């Protein structure tokens, strides 16, 4: 089942890994592999990419970063194929993402001349970019299909565990999720409090917004690494964050 209705589907530049994700999910649907196993697998791919950065193997780092994006798309696809939605999987996926983002930037800091303070600033910028993308995208999904079962626009309390998962596990992961993502959510919500009142977002706007999707962010890093542009990655993402204000301005002025 698609997350969006036909009229709300858009060209998502960050979702290039979806075809591979669907292929992998279909190969695993009749096996004992669960979406959680797939989430762990993309985490391993991300860690291998980080090792490759630290050891200056930038081509392989790019390969495993892109592979991570493809595997990342497979856990949700497998959950839909097996009809096993999970808050544990949803929060674990997001927690793995933010940890890997941080470690990738720290690896870049280690092998380049970039200072740790600029890397931390770039990390904050990347998270704000991704939060804006997720904020508008989840709003669209809620409007489009009448509410997503595991993603909500505003997440203030731990949800009730779904069949097959323990409430304690959901509560623990939700607590970690709110700690690592809460500050970024609050900043974006403050910058555009009324976005949830919009009836829908046009496809062209969502495609533009997808420049901030995690997949596209990682693709940029994967392209810059083997080209020898490692010194420019952190400055690029710091400047790239300015697009946040441009996109919010478009939403407020054009999309009401």
Buried (B, 14 or more C-beta within 10 A) or exposed (E): EEBBBEEBEBEBBBBBBBEBBBBBBEEBEEEEBBBBBBBBBBBEBBBBBBBBBBEEBBEBBBBBBBBBBBBBBBBBBBBBBBEBBBBBBBBBBBBBBBBBBBBBBBBBBEBBEBEEEBBBBBBBBBBBBBBBBBBBBBBBBBBBBEEBEBBEBEBEEBBEBBEEBEEEBBBBBBEBBBEBBEBBBEBBBEBBEEBBEBEBBEBEBBBBBBBBBBBBBBBBBBBBBBEEBBBEBBEBBBEBBEBBEEBBEEBBEEBE
